[in-house]
């Protein structure tokens, strides 16, 4: 459905340009940017959303400005520009709070919190995400799906960010060469496993007698 909705957003933007109405043009441009992002064109989406913010400032269209800012910080997060997300966060949050939109404001908080986590600032990240959870709980209740989603994000952030997990995996791989070599040996013509009987002791005999342990040949 995204290609179809993107086409409609482009038509709306064209119509708004023809009408020349500033408020309508700012809203249409913000909508277009959002649909470009949904279609996976992050670069075009970021450019369009930046223009939408500029148009919204000129037209004093607060809702279009808040929507464009919330989308822009999300795009920068997906592009891996975490420093930029943190820098833009206060402005984006201010735009959302200006129109008293809890949903948009908490989306910005969650995005900024996730970027703080990726930048190795877990305390700041958890504080930001917890504030978003508290605001959503107060506005919509603890059982609301938006509250649950924000809580899940906060819980995931308490673990190491993806970049840290990747570094850990690389260190493990670098120090596991002996094990990797053993795997390689079995793949280049090593003889197949042989069948042997288990080692027997008096203790094993008693266990077998009372617990029914199978002493059939095992593969080693």
C-alpha positions as semicolon CSV with decimal commas, in nm:
position;residue;x (nm);y (nm);z (nm)
1;X;0,000;0,000;0,000
2;X;0,293;0,237;0,052
3;X;0,350;0,305;-0,321
4;X;-0,018;0,392;-0,360
5;X;-0,023;0,619;-0,055
6;X;0,301;0,784;-0,167
7;X;0,145;0,862;-0,502
8;X;-0,156;1,019;-0,331
9;X;0,074;1,224;-0,105
10;X;0,262;1,350;-0,412
11;X;-0,066;1,450;-0,575
12;X;-0,175;1,632;-0,259
13;X;0,158;1,819;-0,248
14;X;0,122;1,920;-0,612
15;X;-0,233;2,041;-0,555
16;X;-0,123;2,241;-0,249
17;X;0,152;2,408;-0,453
18;X;-0,100;2,506;-0,721
19;X;-0,330;2,657;-0,461
20;X;-0,043;2,842;-0,297
21;X;-0,201;2,824;0,048
22;X;0,086;2,822;0,304
23;X;-0,089;2,619;0,576
24;X;-0,206;2,355;0,329
25;X;0,133;2,337;0,161
26;X;0,316;2,285;0,493
27;X;0,079;2,003;0,589
28;X;0,099;1,840;0,246
29;X;0,478;1,857;0,243
30;X;0,498;1,700;0,590
31;X;0,263;1,424;0,478
32;X;0,473;1,362;0,167
33;X;0,790;1,337;0,372
34;X;0,630;1,088;0,606
35;X;0,521;0,867;0,316
36;X;0,865;0,884;0,156
37;X;1,007;0,753;0,482
38;X;0,750;0,471;0,494
39;X;0,850;0,379;0,139
40;X;1,212;0,342;0,248
41;X;1,354;0,654;0,081
42;X;1,507;0,802;0,395
43;X;1,722;1,060;0,221
44;X;1,434;1,206;0,021
45;X;1,212;1,187;0,328
46;X;1,461;1,379;0,541
47;X;1,493;1,650;0,274
48;X;1,117;1,683;0,233
49;X;1,053;1,692;0,608
50;X;1,317;1,964;0,653
51;X;1,138;2,172;0,390
52;X;0,807;2,101;0,560
53;X;0,942;2,234;0,890
54;X;1,058;2,551;0,715
55;X;0,717;2,598;0,548
56;X;0,538;2,530;0,876
57;X;0,749;2,794;1,050
58;X;0,656;3,049;0,782
59;X;0,288;2,960;0,798
60;X;0,289;2,915;1,177
61;X;0,131;2,575;1,122
62;X;0,208;2,413;1,458
63;X;0,065;2,066;1,392
64;X;0,245;2,020;1,062
65;X;0,567;2,137;1,226
66;X;0,528;1,890;1,517
67;X;0,452;1,600;1,285
68;X;0,747;1,684;1,058
69;X;0,987;1,710;1,352
70;X;0,876;1,377;1,501
71;X;0,924;1,209;1,163
72;X;1,261;1,376;1,102
73;X;1,419;1,257;1,427
74;X;1,292;0,907;1,352
75;X;1,452;0,918;1,006
76;X;1,784;1,031;1,148
77;X;1,770;0,745;1,399
78;X;1,711;0,490;1,122
79;X;2,000;0,642;0,928
80;X;2,227;0,595;1,230
81;X;2,273;0,970;1,294
82;X;2,236;0,939;1,670
83;X;2,425;1,256;1,759
84;X;2,191;1,449;1,533
85;X;1,887;1,288;1,692
86;X;2,002;1,396;2,037
87;X;2,074;1,748;1,913
88;X;1,736;1,781;1,742
89;X;1,544;1,619;2,026
90;X;1,470;1,926;2,239
91;X;1,342;2,127;1,940
92;X;1,128;1,838;1,819
93;X;0,992;1,775;2,167
94;X;0,912;2,144;2,209
95;X;0,718;2,146;1,881
96;X;0,510;1,849;1,997
97;X;0,447;1,991;2,343
98;X;0,337;2,320;2,188
99;X;0,029;2,145;2,049
100;X;-0,009;1,926;2,362
101;X;0,022;1,605;2,160
102;X;0,133;1,335;2,405
103;X;0,161;1,069;2,135
104;X;0,402;1,267;1,917
105;X;0,598;1,395;2,217
106;X;0,655;1,046;2,353
107;X;0,754;0,917;2,009
108;X;1,028;1,182;2,007
109;X;1,132;1,087;2,361
110;X;1,155;0,720;2,269
111;X;1,362;0,800;1,960
112;X;1,601;1,022;2,153
113;X;1,624;0,766;2,433
114;X;1,713;0,492;2,186
115;X;1,983;0,711;2,031
116;X;2,126;0,788;2,375
117;X;2,148;0,415;2,434
118;X;2,330;0,363;2,104
119;X;2,574;0,639;2,204
120;X;2,659;0,453;2,523
121;X;2,459;0,671;2,764
122;X;2,227;0,418;2,929
123;X;2,136;0,627;3,234
124;X;2,020;0,921;3,025
125;X;1,844;0,685;2,786
126;X;1,651;0,504;3,059
127;X;1,551;0,834;3,222
128;X;1,416;0,965;2,889
129;X;1,229;0,643;2,810
130;X;1,084;0,617;3,160
131;X;0,948;0,970;3,128
132;X;0,778;0,867;2,804
133;X;0,624;0,564;2,974
134;X;0,499;0,777;3,264
135;X;0,340;1,031;3,030
136;X;0,168;0,762;2,825
137;X;0,045;0,586;3,138
138;X;-0,103;0,909;3,268
139;X;-0,264;0,997;2,934
140;X;-0,387;0,657;2,813
141;X;-0,352;0,412;3,101
142;X;-0,111;0,124;3,166
143;X;-0,299;-0,122;2,943
144;X;-0,289;0,094;2,629
145;X;-0,082;-0,047;2,341
146;X;0,116;0,278;2,316
147;X;0,215;0,251;2,680
148;X;0,307;-0,115;2,638
149;X;0,521;-0,038;2,333
150;X;0,709;0,237;2,517
151;X;0,763;0,011;2,816
152;X;0,905;-0,260;2,589
153;X;1,147;-0,009;2,439
154;X;1,260;0,097;2,786
155;X;1,314;-0,264;2,893
156;X;1,516;-0,344;2,581
157;X;1,732;-0,038;2,640
158;X;1,837;-0,173;2,979
159;X;2,043;-0,431;2,790
160;X;2,346;-0,336;2,582
161;X;2,271;-0,152;2,256
162;X;2,309;-0,336;1,926
163;X;2,647;-0,180;1,857
164;X;2,783;-0,308;2,190
165;X;2,644;-0,656;2,128
166;X;2,813;-0,658;1,788
167;X;3,148;-0,563;1,944
168;X;3,106;-0,841;2,201
169;X;3,035;-1,096;1,928
170;X;3,347;-0,990;1,742
171;X;3,560;-1,031;2,054
172;X;3,417;-1,377;2,116
173;X;3,488;-1,480;1,758
174;X;3,843;-1,348;1,780
175;X;3,915;-1,555;2,093
176;X;3,748;-1,876;1,973
177;X;3,996;-1,982;1,706
178;X;4,066;-2,324;1,864
179;X;3,698;-2,416;1,855
180;X;3,662;-2,290;1,499
181;X;3,966;-2,496;1,396
182;X;3,807;-2,808;1,548
183;X;3,495;-2,750;1,339
184;X;3,707;-2,705;1,028
185;X;3,890;-3,035;1,090
186;X;3,566;-3,230;1,090
187;X;3,471;-3,070;0,760
188;X;3,788;-3,154;0,566
189;X;3,800;-3,532;0,581
190;X;3,843;-3,630;0,946
191;X;3,731;-3,991;1,014
192;X;3,371;-4,034;1,122
193;X;3,285;-4,094;1,490
194;X;3,316;-4,449;1,620
195;X;3,084;-4,647;1,844
196;X;3,216;-4,728;2,194
197;X;3,054;-4,860;2,506
198;X;3,032;-4,630;2,808
199;X;3,287;-4,650;3,085
200;X;3,151;-4,872;3,362
201;X;3,206;-4,825;3,734
202;X;3,037;-4,969;4,040
203;X;2,851;-4,641;4,091
204;X;2,719;-4,650;3,736
205;X;2,603;-5,006;3,792
206;X;2,403;-4,906;4,098
207;X;2,250;-4,612;3,912
208;X;2,147;-4,837;3,627
209;X;1,992;-5,087;3,861
210;X;1,780;-4,835;4,047
211;X;1,704;-4,572;3,781
212;X;1,696;-4,766;3,457
213;X;1,979;-4,575;3,287
214;X;2,041;-4,706;2,938
215;X;2,395;-4,837;2,879
216;X;2,363;-4,887;2,506
217;X;2,659;-4,782;2,291
218;X;2,707;-4,408;2,261
219;X;2,859;-4,207;1,980
220;X;3,172;-4,004;2,056
